[in-house]
């Protein structure tokens, strides 16, 4: 995770690391009242759901999942709010559009309106630590769930026909224009809550996984028409298993996912199972319980070996030995 910037004084490009923040939120005791597309939430076992959610957090934050970037990864678990049974599904309220750009969404369900306040306060306080972080926000009449957003390269695929409204889509279109993203609507059928319930993207080496039903195939077909790179995909017989989470060289999947082909095609990728059966009853999945946000370090750390000796006066520290990439802080470079 490195980024490239040019100093306005010497026009030389410098490389510096990106940081990663992972956000979770605790599961409330009122979770049995969570919204669901099908009326089966009254069967939720709160104790089991909390254990599964805690296990999910422990798995996602496992050091071995970040062999190269663990020291640059941090995470925060926000406290639960009993007034909002769905508050553990943090991706619906905030989603990363790209490094340094975060979108605060506006869930369409009125029972989730209060969740916006917590996310607004947290992310704006966090953004104040780095001038590079940009926060985009939706108005009260513009609705979108983060689970409907799937970014692949310069394309932002948006699930429409479900939780994302026409006004919400128009607002997303304006935001994408500001960041040179191409927005593509993808119809979400009646069998799924969000776009990511039908299709997820696991990187160019693995490709797509999609639900093996009509809605999943239609959504995948729309996405494939707009992508120009090598198109690889696998269908999941269990619809909920189409939602997977890729973390560097690891893929976290549903226990019922038929991953035999994925394992055969990608022997260097680790596949880990995570049971979220109780959260599935409230239409929850793997990606919706966390927000991954990559951002530039607030102090703009640089690698000393990239600096010109004649410009060392611009920095508050120097590499005393010159034989290792000491990270130092830029004082007067303007970007």
C-alpha positions in Angstrom: 0.0 0.0 0.0 2.1 2.9 -1.3 1.1 6.2 -2.9 3.0 8.6 -5.1 3.0 12.4 -4.7 5.2 15.1 -6.2 6.8 17.8 -4.2 5.9 21.3 -5.6 9.4 22.5 -4.7 11.5 20.0 -6.5 8.9 18.1 -8.6 10.4 14.8 -7.5 8.0 12.0 -6.8 8.0 10.6 -3.3 6.6 7.3 -2.1 4.8 7.0 1.2 2.6 4.4 2.8 -1.1 4.2 3.1 -2.7 3.3 6.4 -5.8 1.1 6.8 -8.6 1.6 9.3 -11.2 -1.1 9.9 -14.4 -0.1 11.6 -16.8 -2.5 13.5 -19.7 -1.9 15.8 -20.9 -4.2 18.6 -24.1 -6.2 18.2 -26.9 -4.9 20.4 -29.3 -7.0 22.6 -32.1 -5.6 20.5 -30.7 -7.4 17.4 -33.7 -9.7 17.2 -35.7 -6.7 16.1 -33.4 -6.1 13.1 -34.9 -5.4 9.7 -35.1 -8.4 7.4 -36.5 -9.0 3.9 -38.2 -12.2 5.2 -40.0 -12.4 8.6 -37.7 -14.8 10.4 -35.8 -12.5 12.7 -37.8 -13.7 15.7 -35.8 -16.9 15.6 -32.5 -15.1 16.2 -30.5 -16.4 19.1 -28.8 -13.2 20.5 -26.2 -15.1 22.4 -25.1 -17.1 19.4 -25.3 -14.1 17.1 -23.0 -12.1 19.4 -20.5 -15.0 19.6 -20.5 -15.2 15.8 -20.0 -11.5 15.4 -17.2 -11.5 17.9 -15.6 -14.4 16.1 -15.9 -12.4 12.9 -14.1 -9.4 14.4 -11.3 -11.7 15.7 -10.9 -13.3 12.3 -10.8 -10.1 10.3 -8.2 -8.6 12.7 -6.1 -11.7 12.8 -2.4 -10.6 12.2 -1.7 -13.4 9.8 -4.2 -11.9 7.3 -1.9 -8.9 6.9 1.6 -10.3 6.3 2.9 -7.1 4.8 0.7 -4.4 6.2 -0.3 -5.4 9.7 1.7 -2.5 11.3 -0.2 -0.1 9.1 -3.6 -1.6 10.0 -5.7 -0.5 12.9 -9.3 -1.1 13.9 -12.0 0.4 16.1 -15.1 -1.2 17.6 -17.8 1.3 18.2 -20.3 0.7 21.1 -23.7 -0.7 20.3 -26.9 1.4 20.6 -30.0 -0.6 21.7 -32.2 1.9 19.8 -30.9 0.7 16.5 -31.0 -3.1 16.1 -29.1 -3.0 12.8 -26.3 -0.8 14.0 -23.7 -3.6 13.7 -24.1 -3.5 9.9 -21.7 -0.5 9.6 -21.2 -0.7 5.8 -24.7 0.4 5.1 -23.9 3.8 6.8 -20.3 4.4 5.5 -18.4 3.0 2.6 -14.9 3.7 1.1 -15.2 5.0 -2.4 -11.4 5.0 -2.9 -8.3 5.8 -0.8 -8.8 9.0 1.2 -12.5 9.3 0.1 -15.3 8.1 2.3 -19.0 8.3 1.7 -21.5 8.7 4.5 -24.7 7.1 3.1 -28.3 7.6 4.1 -30.1 4.2 4.7 -33.6 4.3 3.3 -35.2 2.7 6.4 -36.4 5.4 8.8 -35.5 3.1 11.8 -31.8 3.5 10.9 -31.7 7.2 10.7 -30.2 7.7 14.1 -27.2 5.6 13.1 -26.0 8.3 10.8 -25.3 10.6 13.7 -22.7 8.3 15.3 -21.0 7.7 11.9 -21.0 11.4 11.1 -19.3 12.3 14.4 -16.8 9.5 14.2 -15.7 9.9 10.6 -15.5 13.7 10.7 -13.4 13.6 13.8 -11.2 11.0 12.1 -10.9 13.0 8.9 -9.8 16.0 10.9 -6.5 14.2 11.6 -5.5 14.2 7.9 -6.1 17.0 5.3 -6.1 14.4 2.5 -9.2 12.6 3.8 -12.4 13.7 2.0 -15.9 13.0 3.4 -18.9 13.0 1.1 -22.4 13.0 2.5 -26.0 12.5 1.3 -29.0 14.7 2.1 -32.0 13.5 4.0 -34.0 12.8 0.8 -31.1 10.9 -0.9 -31.0 7.3 0.2 -28.4 4.6 -0.4 -27.1 1.6 1.5 -23.4 0.9 1.3 -24.1 -2.8 0.5 -25.3 -1.6 -2.9 -21.9 -0.1 -3.9 -19.3 -2.2 -5.6 -16.2 -0.4 -6.9 -14.0 -2.1 -9.4 -11.2 0.1 -10.7 -12.7 3.3 -12.1 -16.2 1.8 -12.2 -18.7 2.1 -9.4 -21.5 -0.4 -9.7 -24.7 0.7 -7.9 -27.5 -1.7 -7.0 -30.8 0.0 -7.9 -34.4 -1.2 -7.4 -34.0 -2.0 -3.7 -32.5 0.2 -0.9 -30.9 2.8 -3.2 -33.4 5.4 -4.5 -33.4 7.5 -7.6 -32.4 10.6 -5.7 -29.6 8.6 -4.0 -28.3 7.4 -7.4 -28.3 10.9 -8.8 -26.3 12.1 -5.8 -23.8 9.3 -6.3 -23.5 10.3 -9.9 -22.5 13.8 -8.9 -19.9 12.5 -6.4 -18.4 10.1 -9.0 -18.0 12.9 -11.5 -15.8 14.8 -8.9 -13.5 11.7 -8.6 -13.5 10.6 -12.2 -15.5 7.4 -11.4 -17.9 5.9 -13.9 -21.2 5.0 -12.3 -23.1 2.0 -13.6 -26.6 1.0 -12.4 -27.2 -2.7 -11.7 -30.7 -3.9 -11.1 -31.2 -5.8 -7.8 -34.0 -8.3 -8.1 -36.5 -9.4 -5.4 -34.3 -12.3 -4.2 -31.6 -10.1 -2.6 -31.4 -7.1 -0.3 -28.2 -5.5 -1.8 -26.0 -5.8 -4.9 -23.3 -7.4 -2.8 -25.8 -10.0 -1.8 -25.7 -11.1 -5.4 -22.1 -10.4 -6.6 -18.8 -9.7 -4.9 -15.4 -8.9 -6.5 -12.3 -10.7 -5.2 -9.6 -9.2 -7.3 -8.3 -9.7 -10.8 -6.6 -13.0 -9.8 -9.9 -14.6 -8.5 -12.6 -12.6 -10.3 -16.3 -12.5 -9.3 -18.5 -14.8 -7.2 -22.2 -14.6 -7.9 -25.4 -16.2 -6.7 -26.4 -19.1 -8.9 -29.9 -17.7 -9.5 -31.6 -15.4 -12.1 -30.9 -12.2 -10.2 -27.3 -13.1 -9.6 -26.7 -14.0 -13.2 -28.4 -10.8 -14.5 -26.4 -8.6 -12.1 -23.2 -10.3 -13.1 -24.0 -10.0 -16.7 -24.5 -6.2 -16.4 -21.2 -5.9 -14.6 -19.2 -8.0 -17.1 -20.4 -5.8 -19.9 -18.7 -2.8 -18.3 -15.4 -4.4 -17.4 -12.5 -4.7 -19.8 -10.0 -6.9 -18.0 -9.9 -10.7 -17.9 -13.3 -11.8 -16.7 -13.3 -14.8 -14.3 -16.3 -15.8 -12.3 -17.8 -18.6 -10.2 -21.4 -19.2 -9.1 -22.4 -20.1 -5.6 -25.3 -22.6 -5.2 -26.1 -21.1 -1.8 -27.1 -17.5 -2.6 -25.8 -16.0 0.7 -22.4 -17.5 0.0 -22.0 -15.1 -3.0 -20.9 -12.5 -0.4 -17.2 -13.0 0.4 -14.6 -10.8 1.9 -11.1 -10.5 0.4 -8.2 -9.4 2.6 -4.9 -9.4 0.9 -4.1 -13.1 0.3 -7.1 -14.4 2.2 -10.8 -14.9 1.3 -13.3 -15.2 4.0 -16.4 -17.1 2.9 -19.7 -18.7 4.1 -19.5 -22.3 5.4 -21.9 -23.4 2.6 -19.9 -21.8 -0.2 -18.8 -24.3 -2.9 -15.2 -23.1 -3.2 -13.6 -26.2 -4.7 -13.0 -24.5 -8.1 -11.8 -21.3 -6.4 -9.2 -23.3 -4.4 -8.1 -25.2 -7.4 -7.6 -22.1 -9.5 -6.0 -20.1 -6.7 -3.7 -22.4 -4.7 -1.8 -19.4 -3.2 -5.0 -17.9 -1.7 -6.1 -19.0 1.8 -9.8 -19.6 2.2 -11.3 -19.3 5.7 -14.8 -20.1 6.7 -16.8 -17.8 8.9 -20.2 -18.8 10.3 -22.6 -15.9 10.3 -25.8 -17.9 10.3 -27.6 -15.9 13.0 -26.7 -12.6 11.3 -27.9 -14.1 8.0 -31.4 -14.3 9.5 -31.4 -10.4 9.5 -30.0 -10.3 5.9 -26.5 -9.7 7.3 -23.4 -10.9 5.4 -19.6 -10.8 5.6 -18.9 -7.5 4.0 -21.6 -5.5 5.7 -20.2 -5.9 9.2 -17.0 -3.9 8.6 -15.7 -0.8 6.8 -12.2 -0.9 5.3 -10.8 2.6 4.7 -7.3 3.3 3.3 -6.0 6.8 3.9 -2.8 8.8 3.8 -1.0 9.1 7.1 -1.8 12.5 8.7 1.9 13.3 9.2 2.8 12.4 5.6 5.5 9.8 6.3 8.2 9.5 3.7 11.0 7.0 3.0 14.3 8.8 3.6 16.0 7.0 0.7 13.7 8.8 -1.7 14.8 12.3 -0.6 17.3 14.5 -2.3 20.2 15.6 0.0 19.9 19.2 -1.1 16.3 19.3 0.1 16.9 17.8 3.5 16.3 21.2 5.1 12.6 20.7 4.3 12.3 18.0 6.8 12.3 17.8 10.6 14.4 14.6 10.8 17.1 12.9 8.8 18.3 9.4 8.4 21.3 9.2 10.7 22.9 6.2 9.0 21.5 6.3 5.5 21.3 2.5 5.2 17.6 1.9 6.0 14.3 3.5 5.0 13.7 5.6 8.1 10.3 7.1 8.0 10.5 10.9 8.7 8.0 13.7 8.7 7.6 16.4 6.0 7.5 19.9 7.3 7.2 22.2 4.3 6.3 20.1 1.3 3.0 21.2 -0.3 1.0 18.8 -2.3 
